[in-house]
Amino acid sequence: MELILIPLFFAAVQFFVKGRTASWLALASTLVSLGWTICMISGYAMDGSTVNLVDVEWLKFAGIRFTLAYDGIALMMVLLTNLALPIILLASWDRNYGKSPLYLGLALLMQAALVGVFLAQDGILFYVFWELALIPIYFISAIWGGENKNRITLKFFIYTFFGSIFMLVGLLLWKSYGSSTNGFAWMSLVQSQIPSDIAFWAFLGFALAFAIKLPLFPFHTWQPDTYTVAPAGGTMLLSGIMLKMGLFGFIKWALPLVPHVGENMMHFLSVLAVIGIVYGSIIAIKQNDMKRLVAFSSMAHVGLIAAGIFTQSLEGLQGAIIQMLNHGITAIGLFFVIDVIERRMETRELTLLSGIAKVSPVFAVMTLILVMGSVAVPLTNGFVGEFILLKSVFDSNATLGVIAGLTIIFCAVYLLRMVQFSLFGPSNAQNEKFTPLTWAEGIGLGTLCFFVLWIGINPDPFFGLTERSVSNLLSLFNAIKVMP
Amino acid sequence: MEKNLILIPLLPLIGFLINGIFGKKLPKNVVGALGTLVVFGSFILSLLAFLEVRESGQALSHTAFTWMQIAGLKFDIAFLADQLSTQMMLIITGIGSLIHLYSIGYMHKDEGFYKFFAYLNLFIFSMLLLVMGSNYLLLFFGWEGVGLCSYLLIGFWYQNLEYGKAARKAFVMNRIGDLGLMLGLFMLLQHAGSLEYKEVMASLSTLSTEKAACIGLLLFVGATGKSAQIPLYTWLPDAMAGPTPVSALIHAATMVTAGIYLIVRSSALYSMVPEVLEIIGYVGLATALFAGLIAIRQNDIKKVLAYSTVSQLGFMFVALGVGAYSTAMFHLTTHAFFKALMFLGSGSVIHAMGGEQDIRKMGGLAKKLKITHLTFLVGTLAIIGFPLTSGFFSKDEILAKVYEHSPIMWGLLLLASAITAFYMLRMFFLTFHGSFRGTHDQEHHLHESPISMTLPLMVLAVLSLAGGFLNVPEFISEGSEHLHTWLNSVVTYVSGRHHLDHSTEWMLMGVASALALIILVSTYVVYVSKKSTAAEDDQLTGIQKWMNNKFYIDELYQSVVQKPIEAISNLGYNIIDRGIIDGSVNFIGKSVEVAGNALRRIQNGNVEYYLLYMVLGIFFLLVFKFVL
């Protein structure tokens, strides 16, 4: 509960403070949340149990309850959110909007909504938080975005909102036609029986909402534009955390419908996910705007995570969950790096940059660590997830596994190209503009690099947090009885 | 020693961390001494491990920690020092120490001195992981780690765009191989439920032949990337962009032999499927010939050595292909000695020539660079198989084993070794004999390198001369096949091999030696007595022109792979992504947008207030409901 109240309270406080005080208060709030999360994780038994936080009636007439609870998976997602937020605030620190109470308030509101999404145990509550999360990011992009911000953010808003409506329809179908005994409660919905044709439409509703959020090919065209136009902080919120709502949604809310729908659907989705991997990778190869390049690369990486989820295996889900955390770290890191460059050089075009490593070796080293994490070199975080994900996809379908595996080649191609044309090459006179990193940038990037290596070298505790929860979830889904 | 095994890779890692973090502020001799001493320390420890293994005949193993457990699979960070690993460890740390020492002199003027030593130490760490892991996972860690170090070191002078391109090419081509290796590991995991060598080998008895063949081929794809075999060899010649000690250490003596190590390590698997070995043998043979042909018309001293490395690695794969694992390891060892020696020698030459690498502008260097010349001569004699040098024994053993298998392959391989002798001697004579063809300034500048550079040359020269006595064939002296005996307990051979009789072996040895001597004499006549020099590029015609241009393989790859992918990338972005997919989304969106615009007009209040009300509303709702 406090995890939602703390950011909300400080979001409200933002209306009464100004400038640096606002930034410090916001940062303090996110650090408290992070500390709280760490306490929760260390207090968790790692046995896959679900711990209730609140459970009260909300809208009695409709059978809607306000229920928040967590298990290992939710804790991992909350950890991602609350770890990312302070870093995103540090990344915004030297930007003008980083001092704006409105921006900070919106970011904190977003944090509360995201945590809500991960903890909600009631369908309608999940939906409410889901939509709530969209509002702050819309304003952040629309107010502080770059060129064409109005057109692009509106498109983003409508596109994702459009998907969410179908999710709501899906929820209503699930409850009304299913045999749920406890309204929209997740456990009750999961264990309910539902005619397979209705389940099909309900699943499609959820899948559409989640597919747009990820985004899954071919629902991705809002993404590169929005990532490019949003201010760095917004891009980080979107890529680092928000798209994980879709992945998390698939695991928790769409997989329980699969037994009713049949495996063909999953096969179809796996194919889409793998197409996305190759498609995103190939397009990233020739992008010159670094933000757009990383946006397409993110599409490829998320495609692999989704493909792992669609295998519905313990390995696939475990790999997907750790990779959500890893992708959060490296995506935020890469967008951070790009913003550091853009702030100084006033451009993100690879053709206009060269030899930054010469003027700032420390920055170059940190960028390389993040890039290696993304390229998934062993002993970095990216490898851990990618290895398990590719294995799970390969085990469930060798052909798809081989095609998905192409990502390890392509990713090296486009990210090393990005490194080559920004950091390496002859240094030019313009690089004098590249001032040393500020403390906020140093701490932010340094923390991310630390996690890249920590998870890469010793991933076992991270897997341990979620292993039992995932296996519980899978046995729950396997026990679902399908209506004859 | 068992518990201290982890120290062997840890020492270079510590060196990397200290030099990488504090190196910039430390004096150069401290950086160089530290970088060299940590590797030498690993060498001493490896030697202790080797002695212990020799004493007891038992492998040493030590599990450091569990890397991860998932869905019943357990992956350990665990080390193993058996006969095969200790051999590799000694080569890596031994030659590694010498090359570190050499680098102190070679790199002393470079501003990235500390960075260079940090990277080299990181490389030694990764390479040791590769050979010391007790499972395929750790091998893969090292495998990718050395790839990363290779990338960093090829692109060491990062301000040069061409070097950067070569570095990326190496990394990407290696990754193509790595994908094969990774898929092979997935199949092994599926079958054995573990990547520990012990458990994988134990499970082979229940593995079907089709699957074994598939795994064998996938692992070999990995090997072609790392060990620069057809079709993934083109990165290695370009990798010469890196500083010369890097070429000696990574791109000749150690990293590129990882593919051979992988296959020898998996010999139990390969011996199940002789058909796969056959394929490996033919790929190796084709590479040995093809790279040799290209080397004949190269004029960059390092390029000749690079193609020669590709070709010699081909020899090793031929040995593997006929199931002669210990022979491949023998040639790997002697090649590490003489090729490292020649690369370091070429570095000494380049150093003296002020950066010049074209042998057409050299000549007569023997007079000014006495030690370099003599040691280089030893290396050249070894590689052409001059009797009693190390290369003589190892190459002869390969030829004998191939003859057992197929006389036609033997003939082709003999041709490849004749080609080797020709291009190596051509390069040697053009560089060190005849008259000087460079500029006057260069001639004035010529000097022998400092002792830190010549000492490693001398040590390696002794090894190149005497290294052959590691494994003297049985027909010459009984009980002298030390290396073969040493590896017996870790290698599984294809069953049912027949042996040649001694007179055939003497005959084969005689033919090969005679050929080497004939070529030695005839190249001496052509390049020293008649003072022929290499032709200019534009005078070449026909096949020579093709050889000079490396048979246009790079151009072929570019137009068949790179260009189409780039075209698809552009086309995909502009037409499919922006055009078709986004176009249809926008079409749907337009109608919604019209409605959206209408709605927006109704509510044009101040956004900030809307948000304040919303946040406060939710907050108080929650507080009233749950807290109070």
Chai-1 contact restraints between the chains, C-beta under 6 A:
chainA,res_idxA,chainB,res_idxB,connection_type,confidence,min_distance_angstrom,max_distance_angstrom,comment,restraint_id
A,L8,B,F619,contact,1.0,0.0,6.0,A-B,restraint_1
A,A11,B,V615,contact,1.0,0.0,6.0,A-B,restraint_2
A,A12,B,V615,contact,1.0,0.0,6.0,A-B,restraint_3
A,A12,B,L616,contact,1.0,0.0,6.0,A-B,restraint_4
A,A12,B,F619,contact,1.0,0.0,6.0,A-B,restraint_5
A,F15,B,L612,contact,1.0,0.0,6.0,A-B,restraint_6
A,V54,B,F626,contact,1.0,0.0,6.0,A-B,restraint_7
A,L102,B,E608,contact,1.0,0.0,6.0,A-B,restraint_8
A,L109,B,V615,contact,1.0,0.0,6.0,A-B,restraint_9
A,K155,B,G589,contact,1.0,0.0,6.0,A-B,restraint_10
A,I158,B,V592,contact,1.0,0.0,6.0,A-B,restraint_11
A,P218,B,I581,contact,1.0,0.0,6.0,A-B,restraint_12
A,T221,B,I581,contact,1.0,0.0,6.0,A-B,restraint_13
A,T221,B,D582,contact,1.0,0.0,6.0,A-B,restraint_14
A,T221,B,V585,contact,1.0,0.0,6.0,A-B,restraint_15
A,I282,B,I568,contact,1.0,0.0,6.0,A-B,restraint_16
A,I282,B,S569,contact,1.0,0.0,6.0,A-B,restraint_17
A,I282,B,G572,contact,1.0,0.0,6.0,A-B,restraint_18
A,I283,B,S569,contact,1.0,0.0,6.0,A-B,restraint_19
A,I283,B,G572,contact,1.0,0.0,6.0,A-B,restraint_20
A,I283,B,Y573,contact,1.0,0.0,6.0,A-B,restraint_21
A,I285,B,S569,contact,1.0,0.0,6.0,A-B,restraint_22
A,K286,B,E566,contact,1.0,0.0,6.0,A-B,restraint_23
A,K286,B,S569,contact,1.0,0.0,6.0,A-B,restraint_24
A,K286,B,N570,contact,1.0,0.0,6.0,A-B,restraint_25
A,L314,B,A71,contact,1.0,0.0,6.0,A-B,restraint_26
A,E315,B,A71,contact,1.0,0.0,6.0,A-B,restraint_27
A,Q318,B,I70,contact,1.0,0.0,6.0,A-B,restraint_28
A,G355,B,Q159,contact,1.0,0.0,6.0,A-B,restraint_29
A,V377,B,E144,contact,1.0,0.0,6.0,A-B,restraint_30
A,V377,B,L148,contact,1.0,0.0,6.0,A-B,restraint_31
A,P378,B,F141,contact,1.0,0.0,6.0,A-B,restraint_32
A,P378,B,E144,contact,1.0,0.0,6.0,A-B,restraint_33
A,K391,B,F186,contact,1.0,0.0,6.0,A-B,restraint_34
A,F394,B,F186,contact,1.0,0.0,6.0,A-B,restraint_35
A,G405,B,L179,contact,1.0,0.0,6.0,A-B,restraint_36
A,I408,B,R175,contact,1.0,0.0,6.0,A-B,restraint_37
A,I408,B,L179,contact,1.0,0.0,6.0,A-B,restraint_38
A,I409,B,R175,contact,1.0,0.0,6.0,A-B,restraint_39
A,I409,B,I176,contact,1.0,0.0,6.0,A-B,restraint_40
A,A412,B,F171,contact,1.0,0.0,6.0,A-B,restraint_41
A,A412,B,V172,contact,1.0,0.0,6.0,A-B,restraint_42
A,A412,B,R175,contact,1.0,0.0,6.0,A-B,restraint_43
A,V413,B,V172,contact,1.0,0.0,6.0,A-B,restraint_44
A,L416,B,R168,contact,1.0,0.0,6.0,A-B,restraint_45
A,Q420,B,G164,contact,1.0,0.0,6.0,A-B,restraint_46
A,F424,B,Y158,contact,1.0,0.0,6.0,A-B,restraint_47
A,F424,B,G164,contact,1.0,0.0,6.0,A-B,restraint_48
A,G425,B,L161,contact,1.0,0.0,6.0,A-B,restraint_49
A,P426,B,Q159,contact,1.0,0.0,6.0,A-B,restraint_50
A,P459,B,M68,contact,1.0,0.0,6.0,A-B,restraint_51
A,D460,B,T66,contact,1.0,0.0,6.0,A-B,restraint_52
A,D460,B,M68,contact,1.0,0.0,6.0,A-B,restraint_53
A,F463,B,M68,contact,1.0,0.0,6.0,A-B,restraint_54
A,F463,B,I70,contact,1.0,0.0,6.0,A-B,restraint_55
